[in-house]
Amino acid sequence: MKNKRSFVIILLAFILLLGGAYFAYDKLSSDAPPDNISTNDTPDEYVYALDFTVYDADGNKVSLSGFSGKPVVINFWASWCGICKMEMPDFNTAYNEYKDDVVFMMINVTDGTQETKESAQNYLSDNNFDFPVYYDTDLDAAMKYGANALPLTYFINGKGQLLGRGSGLLSLDTLHEAIGTILE
């Protein structure tokens, strides 16, 4: 009899715990932005993009300021990052759709241990992506933009203002929407 009573109490506690978790999740998720994009819609509060230097595949220095006056999509990624790999085909599609109007800076966070230039290049050659890739071997861009979790994407308009930031997996629809904001 005592075992049945204990079982019923544990079962009721478990049901209450699940119910509470459901209501907490429902409340918190309704306040979260879709597809992990946060935007800055207040012109008085725009933040301007910080300049940084990365390297192209040939080792030439490339700075964000070199694209002044053009809308820019910056994506921080690594070949070991599963979520990065999941969104790369959508970034490639978006690049091919917008390459005449938007600069894409696909920045490999090349720390030299967990991610090397060689591992990134092997991944890229296996997948035949068209977008330009830059290597952040000095971690200049990653530190200035707080890329401590990957993937991380920034959307910058032609005035150099940060209009959006995406963390985690971004869908092609979300990329279209965010790119639309930097083209306005």
VOPAGU-2260 file (C-alpha; in pm, 1 decimal, decimal comma):
REM VOPAGU-2260
SITE   aa  ch    i         X         Y         Z
SITE  MET   A    0       0,0       0,0       0,0
SITE  LYS   A    1     282,1     236,8      89,8
SITE  ASN   A    2     457,7     164,7    -243,6
SITE  LYS   A    3     141,5     254,5    -436,3
SITE  ARG   A    4     109,2     579,6    -243,5
SITE  SER   A    5     473,5     672,5    -312,4
SITE  PHE   A    6     430,9     590,3    -679,1
SITE  VAL   A    7     119,8     809,7    -707,5
SITE  ILE   A    8     296,8    1101,2    -531,4
SITE  ILE   A    9     599,3    1072,0    -760,3
SITE  LEU   A   10     374,5    1048,6   -1066,5
SITE  LEU   A   11     177,5    1359,1    -963,3
SITE  ALA   A   12     499,8    1551,4    -895,1
SITE  PHE   A   13     631,0    1452,6   -1238,6
SITE  ILE   A   14     308,3    1564,9   -1408,3
SITE  LEU   A   15     319,9    1898,5   -1225,1
SITE  LEU   A   16     684,5    1943,0   -1323,6
SITE  LEU   A   17     607,4    1875,3   -1690,8
SITE  GLY   A   18     308,2    2110,0   -1682,5
SITE  GLY   A   19     516,2    2388,0   -1526,5
SITE  ALA   A   20     792,5    2337,5   -1780,3
SITE  TYR   A   21     541,1    2355,6   -2065,6
SITE  PHE   A   22     389,6    2682,9   -1942,9
SITE  ALA   A   23     735,2    2835,8   -1879,2
SITE  TYR   A   24     853,2    2734,3   -2226,7
SITE  ASP   A   25     536,2    2869,0   -2386,3
SITE  LYS   A   26     572,0    3206,0   -2211,1
SITE  LEU   A   27     945,5    3245,3   -2275,4
SITE  SER   A   28     938,4    3130,0   -2637,8
SITE  SER   A   29     662,4    3374,0   -2730,5
SITE  ASP   A   30     899,0    3660,9   -2641,3
SITE  ALA   A   31    1192,3    3522,6   -2843,6
SITE  PRO   A   32    1262,6    3665,8   -3187,0
SITE  PRO   A   33    1203,2    3427,1   -3479,0
SITE  ASP   A   34    1508,9    3249,9   -3619,6
SITE  ASN   A   35    1735,2    3409,3   -3358,1
SITE  ILE   A   36    1753,9    3748,3   -3534,2
SITE  SER   A   37    1772,6    4062,1   -3326,4
SITE  THR   A   38    1731,3    4392,8   -3504,4
SITE  ASN   A   39    1791,0    4755,5   -3427,6
SITE  ASP   A   40    1493,4    4950,6   -3557,2
SITE  THR   A   41    1567,8    5282,5   -3387,0
SITE  PRO   A   42    1780,1    5509,0   -3611,2
SITE  ASP   A   43    1893,1    5719,4   -3313,1
SITE  GLU   A   44    2048,9    5412,2   -3156,3
SITE  TYR   A   45    2226,7    5259,1   -3455,0
SITE  VAL   A   46    2563,7    5109,2   -3379,8
SITE  TYR   A   47    2831,3    5139,2   -3643,6
SITE  ALA   A   48    3030,9    4836,8   -3753,0
SITE  LEU   A   49    3382,0    4801,7   -3614,2
SITE  ASP   A   50    3658,3    4762,5   -3869,3
SITE  PHE   A   51    3869,6    4446,4   -3868,1
SITE  THR   A   52    4126,9    4268,1   -4078,6
SITE  VAL   A   53    4104,7    3910,2   -4205,4
SITE  TYR   A   54    4288,0    3723,3   -4482,9
SITE  ASP   A   55    4176,6    3579,1   -4814,6
SITE  ALA   A   56    4283,5    3233,0   -4933,4
SITE  ASP   A   57    4607,9    3377,1   -5075,0
SITE  GLY   A   58    4701,0    3547,2   -4746,8
SITE  ASN   A   59    4613,0    3901,4   -4858,4
SITE  LYS   A   60    4474,3    4136,0   -4592,4
SITE  VAL   A   61    4107,4    4229,3   -4631,5
SITE  SER   A   62    3937,8    4486,2   -4408,5
SITE  LEU   A   63    3568,8    4551,9   -4357,8
SITE  SER   A   64    3637,6    4920,5   -4429,2
SITE  GLY   A   65    3738,8    4820,7   -4782,0
SITE  PHE   A   66    3369,1    4759,7   -4851,9
SITE  SER   A   67    3258,0    5103,2   -4730,3
SITE  GLY   A   68    2931,8    5218,7   -4886,0
SITE  LYS   A   69    2809,0    4865,2   -4957,9
SITE  PRO   A   70    2570,2    4646,0   -4757,6
SITE  VAL   A   71    2760,0    4358,8   -4591,7
SITE  VAL   A   72    2663,9    4022,0   -4446,8
SITE  ILE   A   73    2926,5    3888,7   -4205,8
SITE  ASN   A   74    2901,7    3523,6   -4105,0
SITE  PHE   A   75    3138,7    3366,2   -3852,0
SITE  TRP   A   76    3173,3    2990,4   -3895,5
SITE  ALA   A   77    3403,8    2688,8   -3851,6
SITE  SER   A   78    3421,2    2351,7   -4024,9
SITE  TRP   A   79    3377,2    2163,8   -3694,1
SITE  CYS   A   80    3047,7    2347,6   -3626,1
SITE  GLY   A   81    2752,3    2129,5   -3724,0
SITE  ILE   A   82    2501,9    2416,1   -3725,4
SITE  CYS   A   83    2738,6    2622,0   -3943,1
SITE  LYS   A   84    2745,7    2337,7   -4193,5
SITE  MET   A   85    2366,1    2317,9   -4191,5
SITE  GLU   A   86    2323,9    2684,7   -4288,1
SITE  MET   A   87    2607,6    2705,6   -4543,5
SITE  PRO   A   88    2394,9    2590,7   -4841,8
SITE  ASP   A   89    2140,9    2867,4   -4767,2
SITE  PHE   A   90    2419,9    3124,3   -4743,2
SITE  ASN   A   91    2551,5    3001,7   -5076,6
SITE  THR   A   92    2205,6    3040,8   -5231,3
SITE  ALA   A   93    2168,0    3390,8   -5083,6
SITE  TYR   A   94    2515,2    3485,0   -5205,4
SITE  ASN   A   95    2429,0    3381,7   -5561,2
SITE  GLU   A   96    2103,6    3580,5   -5544,7
SITE  TYR   A   97    2249,9    3900,9   -5395,1
SITE  LYS   A   98    2619,7    3902,6   -5491,9
SITE  ASP   A   99    2577,1    4204,2   -5719,0
SITE  ASP   A  100    2422,2    4414,4   -5440,4
SITE  VAL   A  101    2561,2    4277,3   -5112,1
SITE  VAL   A  102    2910,6    4187,8   -4992,7
SITE  PHE   A  103    2928,4    3849,8   -4820,6
SITE  MET   A  104    3215,1    3798,2   -4576,8
SITE  MET   A  105    3212,3    3433,8   -4472,7
SITE  ILE   A  106    3470,7    3449,2   -4195,1
SITE  ASN   A  107    3629,0    3127,6   -4080,0
SITE  VAL   A  108    3729,3    3155,3   -3713,5
SITE  THR   A  109    4074,2    3007,2   -3766,6
SITE  ASP   A  110    4221,9    2963,0   -3418,8
SITE  GLY   A  111    4497,1    2727,0   -3536,6
SITE  THR   A  112    4404,4    2443,2   -3301,1
SITE  GLN   A  113    4037,1    2348,3   -3319,7
SITE  GLU   A  114    4004,9    2513,1   -3662,0
SITE  THR   A  115    4285,1    2540,2   -3915,9
SITE  LYS   A  116    4292,4    2697,4   -4259,0
SITE  GLU   A  117    4348,5    2350,8   -4406,2
SITE  SER   A  118    4044,4    2195,8   -4234,4
SITE  ALA   A  119    3829,2    2486,6   -4352,3
SITE  GLN   A  120    3959,7    2464,4   -4709,2
SITE  ASN   A  121    3899,7    2088,2   -4717,6
SITE  TYR   A  122    3538,9    2140,2   -4607,8
SITE  LEU   A  123    3488,0    2415,9   -4865,5
SITE  SER   A  124    3636,7    2216,4   -5153,7
SITE  ASP   A  125    3421,4    1914,4   -5063,4
SITE  ASN   A  126    3107,8    2130,5   -5090,0
SITE  ASN   A  127    3182,9    2363,4   -5384,3
SITE  PHE   A  128    3055,0    2684,2   -5223,8
SITE  ASP   A  129    3072,7    3001,4   -5434,5
SITE  PHE   A  130    3084,5    3267,9   -5163,6
SITE  PRO   A  131    3410,2    3440,2   -5067,6
SITE  VAL   A  132    3578,6    3304,6   -4755,6
SITE  TYR   A  133    3813,0    3494,6   -4528,2
SITE  TYR   A  134    4032,2    3353,8   -4252,9
SITE  ASP   A  135    4044,9    3521,9   -3913,9
SITE  THR   A  136    4383,4    3381,7   -3815,9
SITE  ASP   A  137    4452,9    3674,1   -3579,9
SITE  LEU   A  138    4099,2    3646,3   -3435,1
SITE  ASP   A  139    4065,5    4022,4   -3485,7
SITE  ALA   A  140    3711,3    4005,6   -3623,8
SITE  ALA   A  141    3595,8    3733,7   -3382,8
SITE  MET   A  142    3706,3    3934,3   -3079,1
SITE  LYS   A  143    3558,5    4263,2   -3200,4
SITE  TYR   A  144    3224,5    4101,4   -3279,9
SITE  GLY   A  145    3204,2    3864,8   -2982,9
SITE  ALA   A  146    3204,1    3547,2   -3190,1
SITE  ASN   A  147    3237,9    3312,6   -2893,4
SITE  ALA   A  148    2954,2    3089,3   -3017,7
SITE  LEU   A  149    2908,8    2986,3   -3379,5
SITE  PRO   A  150    2748,4    3049,2   -3617,1
SITE  LEU   A  151    2705,8    3424,0   -3574,6
SITE  THR   A  152    2586,7    3661,4   -3846,8
SITE  TYR   A  153    2575,8    4040,5   -3872,9
SITE  PHE   A  154    2383,3    4252,9   -4124,1
SITE  ILE   A  155    2533,6    4594,5   -4204,1
SITE  ASN   A  156    2378,6    4855,6   -4433,0
SITE  GLY   A  157    2568,3    5073,3   -4680,4
SITE  LYS   A  158    2609,7    5343,7   -4414,6
SITE  GLY   A  159    2805,6    5102,1   -4196,1
SITE  GLN   A  160    2525,1    5061,6   -3942,2
SITE  LEU   A  161    2461,2    4725,8   -3775,6
SITE  LEU   A  162    2095,2    4657,8   -3847,1
SITE  GLY   A  163    2071,8    4296,9   -3735,7
SITE  ARG   A  164    2247,0    4009,5   -3565,7
SITE  GLY   A  165    2165,7    3643,1   -3601,1
SITE  SER   A  166    2288,6    3372,9   -3368,1
SITE  GLY   A  167    2255,2    3007,5   -3447,3
SITE  LEU   A  168    2100,9    2850,9   -3754,9
SITE  LEU   A  169    1945,8    3096,7   -4001,7
SITE  SER   A  170    1702,9    2981,4   -4268,4
SITE  LEU   A  171    1703,1    3108,0   -4625,3
SITE  ASP   A  172    1377,0    3294,9   -4558,8
SITE  THR   A  173    1537,0    3470,9   -4262,7
SITE  LEU   A  174    1840,6    3559,8   -4474,0
SITE  HIS   A  175    1611,9    3708,9   -4741,0
SITE  GLU   A  176    1429,2    3915,2   -4479,8
SITE  ALA   A  177    1746,7    4039,3   -4307,6
SITE  ILE   A  178    1921,4    4117,3   -4636,5
SITE  GLY   A  179    1612,6    4312,5   -4741,1
SITE  THR   A  180    1659,5    4541,3   -4441,8
SITE  ILE   A  181    2018,6    4629,1   -4532,6
SITE  LEU   A  182    1922,7    4698,4   -4895,0
SITE  GLU   A  183    1658,4    4960,4   -4800,2
